[in-house]
């Protein structure tokens, strides 16, 4: 059970460490954190890149329980972070944490990412949320269908949508195999043993 309310100073304390942040969620969600949610120190780097100006609108594709959006919204309060997630229960966890943290610039959408208009957003974050569809990979749960066909379809769809975005669109990928990347994006920098990549459309 989460605390009923928090002060601004207490809200800051949730972002002191990943272990502290995970306490926003039930224990089964905490157990998924290392493999499925973005570490806070990585999020801070990404947020600075994806929100270079005030009012930037950033979409996290496959946002899970909202950790990236919440931490990024805290780091960059002048930007807006949106997470799209197809699992209703994970969106509910994200909304509960957002309410506690009182972050008005974080928003969560219960939908498959293919149902979104990408033109509503300026920049994108992708922590390889399609990877679950491959055989012998760790799944968050068994509430959705998995298949190699879906993996390929999602990659093709994202490739097309990213390629349609205007020049200057920024993208960060983490643990991605690169199959979703159009040739129109230029690699700006790679970090964390090249698992974290910063891109811009030219």
N, C-alpha and C positions, 0 to 999 in steps of 0.2 A: 504494500500500500504506500503510495507516494504521500509526502507531506501536503497539507491542504493549501499552504501558501508559502511564499518565499520573498525575501527582501532583495534589492539589487545586489547587495554584497554577497548574500547567500547564493544568488544566481551565479555570480562570478566563480564561486567556489566549486561549482559542478564541473568547471572546465580546467581545474588544476591538474587533473591526470585522467588517463583513460579508465583506470579502476574506479575513480570517483564518479566519472560520468556514467559508467555502466550501472551504477546503483539507481539510476532513473528508471530502470527496467526490471521486470521480473527475472528470477534466476535462470529460467530456460533461455531467455533472450541474452542474458549476460554470457552464457556459455558459448554463444555463437560469435561473440564480439571479435575475437582475434582473427578469425578467418573471413568474416563477412562485412565488418564495418571498418570504415577508414579511421586510422589513428589520428588523434588530435593534432599532433605536430605536423602531419602530412596535410591535414585539412587547412591549417593556417597558411601554408605555402600556396595551396591551390586557391584559396579564397582571395588572396592578394592578387593572383594572376587573373582570375576570372571576373573580378570586380574592380577593374582599374579606374572606373568612374562612378560617381553617385548614380543611383537609380538603375544600375545594371541589373538585368533579370537573368538569373542563372538556373538552368534545369539540371537536376541530378536524375539520371536515367536508371531507374531501379533503386529507389531510395531506402528500401528496407524500413527500419524503425526510425529513420530520420536523423541519424547521428551526424552525417556530413552537413546537411542543411542547417541543423541547429547550431553546430559549432561554427560553421561559416557565417551564419547570421549574427552570431555573437561577435565574431571577429570583424565583420564588415557591416556595421549597423546601417550604413547608407545605401546598401544594395539589397536586392530581394532574391531569396533562394527558394526554389520550388522543387519538390520531390515527387516523382511519379512512381507509384508502386501498385502492382496488381493484387497483392494480398491484403484483404480488408483488415485482418487482425494486426498486421504490421503497421498499417496506416493509423489504426487506433492507438497503438503504442506511441507512434510519432506525435500524434495530436495530444496525447496525455502529457508527454514530456514538454511539448511546446507550450501548453497551457501553464505548466508549473514554472517554466523558465521565463514566461512572459516575453516571448520574442515575436513582435508583430511583423517582422520581415521574413519569417519562415512560413511556408505554406505547403500543404501536402494534398496530393490528388490521387484518389483511388481509381486507377484506370490502367489499362495496358498502354505502354508508351506509343504504340502505333495509332492510338486514338487521339493523339494530341496534334495541335497545330504548332509546329516548331517555330513559326514566324512570331509567336508570342514571346519568344525568348532571345536573348542576345548571345549567351555563351553556354557551354555544356560541360558536365562532368560525367565520366563513364568509368565505373569500377567493374567492368566486365560482368555485368549482371546476367549475360546470356550463358556463361560458362556452365551453369548448373545443368544445362540441357545435354551436355556431353556425358557419355557413359563413364561410370566409376569416378564421378566427382562428388564432392560434398554438397548435399542439398540443405537448404534452410528447413524445409519440411516437405511433406508429400501432398500439399493442398492444391497444387497445380500440375498440369501435364508437362512432361519433359520429353524431348526427342531431338535427335540430330537434325531432323528436318526443321524444327523450330529454331534451333541454333543458327542454321544457315539462313533461314528466312529473316530472322531478326537482324542479323549482320547485314544482309543485303538492303533491308529497309532503312536501317540507320545510315548506312553508306549513302544511299540516295538522298535522304533528308539532310544530312550534313553537307553534301555536295551542292544542295540547292540554297544553302545559306549565303549571305553576302560576304564579300571580302571584309576581313577584319574580325570575323567570328572566331572566338577563342574556344579551345577544347582542351581538357586535360583527361588523359587516360591513365588508369592504374591497373596493373596486372592484365593488360590487354594483349591478345595475340595479334592485333592489328588488322584483322579482317574487315573491320568496319570503317577503316580509314580511307577516305578519297585521296587521290593524288593531288588534289587542289589545296591540301593542308601542308604547311611547312612546319617541320620540327624545330622548335625554338630551343628547347633544352630537355635533357633527360637526366633524371636523378634516381636515387635509391636503386643502384645497380641496374639502371635503365628500365625499371619497372614503372616508374612515374614519368610520364611524358607530357610536355607542354606544347601545344600546337596553335597555329593561327592560319586562317584561310587567306590565301593570296589572290 
